[in-house]
Amino acid sequence: PRVRRLPEVRRCRACGGSFSAEPAVRTQHCSRACLAGTLRGPLRLAWESQDWQGFIAQVRSRCAETDAGCWEWQGKRGRDGYPRVLLASRPTALHRLMLEAREGAPLGSQQAHHACANRACVNPQHLQPVTNAANAAEMGARRSYVARIAELEAALALLDPGHPLLRQIPTT
């Protein structure tokens, strides 16, 4: 005769709740949701649960802070130099997610503009929602200023190579 064993009470490894399972079943989770939660990292869980402060804190813990207050992402970056994370199996621009987390709403067609001009920065205080046209205009103006400064430094180096400004500001 075959003896049927009664289900045993177990504690879920994810949530700590009690559940019953057949002795032959080796499950350690009370549900598929708890099992899925253990397979996701804290960054993704915070994003999916819309815990914006938790998401920002998770990102902040994976950054190095510069003297200018930028939070430079220490993880993967795309070819364009912008930080990327996998959410729902898709690489997503982290600076955009950080701005959405700060605002508590999706950006839609707007872009996340770096006021600090540092592509690796994900500090939400350095990001602004702007239109594509405004973002392109500001980046063009910034490149123009950088080029103009380089020209002026080169002219100053020719006229007065020992000028104190050339020691303070690195020449390009």
N, C-alpha and C positions, 0 to 999 in steps of 0.2 A: 504494500500500500504506500502510496505517495503522501508525504506530509506537506501540507500547505503552510508556509510561514506567514505570519502576520506582518503587515507593513511596519517599518520601524520609523521612529520620529528622529529627524535629523535637523541640524542647524545649517541654514544657507550661508555659504562662504561670502556672498556679496552683501546681503542685507542683514544677516544675522537672525532672520525670522525662522520659525519652526515650520517643517513640512514633513509629510510622510512619504516613504518610498519603499518599494519592494526590496528585500535584502539583496536580490540578484542584480538590481539596478545600481550602477555606480555613480549616479548623479550627486553633485555637491551643491546644486543650486535649486531654489524653489520654483523658478520659472525661466522661460527663455529670455525674458527681459533682464533678469538678474545675470544670467549667463552672458548676454550681450554686453551688459554694463561692465563686466570684468574684462571683456575683450577690447573695450574702448579706453583710451587714455583720459586723464583728467582734463586735458585741454578740450578734447572733443565733447566729453560729457558736459562741461561747463557751457560750451557753445550750444549744444542741443537742448539743454534745459533752460537756456536764455538767462543763465546766471552771469550777467555782464561783468560785475565786479570780480567774480571768481575767474572768469575768462581772462580779464586784464591782469589779474594777479598771477595766473599761470604763465601768461606770456612774459610778464615782467621778470619772473624767476628764471627765465631762459635767455635773458639779455644782459649785456654789459653796458653800463652807463658811461657816457663820455663826459668831458668837462663842460660841453655845451648843453648837457641835460638830455641828449639823445639816448634812447634805449636801442642799442644795436643788437639785432637778432643774431644769436649764435648758431642757429640751425641752418637748414638748407635755404639756398637762394636760387632764383631762376637765372637764366643766362643774362637777363637784363639787370641783375643785381638786386632785385626786389625780393624780400623774404617770402617764402611760400610754405604753406602747410597743407597736408592732405585732410580734407573734410569730405566725407561721403565718396571716397576714392577719387577725388578730383583735386589737383593742385590749385590752391586759392591764394590770392595776394593777401598776406597777413596785415599789411598796413590798412587795407580796405576793411578787413574784419574788425580791426581795432577801432577804426572810426565808427563803424556801425555799432560796435559794442558801447562806445562812449555815448553815442546819440540814442541808442536803444531802438533803432529803426534801420531798415535797409536804405542804402544810398540811391538805389535806382539807377538812373542814367548819369548821376554825378560821379566825379572822380575824387579820390582821396589825395589831396595835394600836400606835399611836405613843405611846410613853411621854413624848415631848417635846411633844406636842400640836401639832406642825407638820405639816400635811397634805402639804406639798411635800417633806418630809424623806424620804430613802431610805437613811439611814445604818443598816446592819443592827444596830448596837449600840443604836439607839433603838427598835427594833421587837421586839414580844413576841407569841408565839402565844397567843391567848385565845379563849374561847368567845364567841359572839354576845352572850349575856346579860352576861358580864363586861365586854365592850367597851361595850355600851350603858349599863351602870351607871356605869362610870368616866367616860364622856363626859357623862352627866347630872350626876354629882357635880361635874365640872369646870365645867360651865356654871353650876351653883348657886354655886360658890365665886366665880367671876368676877362674877356678879350681886351677890353679897353684898359683895365688895370695892368694887364701883362704888357701892353704897348707902352704905357706910361712908366712902368718899372724899367723896361728895357732902355727907354730914352734917358731916364735918370741915371742908370748905370753907365751910359756912354758919357754923359755930361759930368757926373760926379760919382765915380765908383766907390768912394768912401763915405757917401752920404748915410747918416744914421737911419733913415727910413729903410734902406736896403738891408740893414742888419736886423731890423725889427720884423719886417714882412718878408717872407720867403719869396724869392724871385722864381718865375716859372721858365 
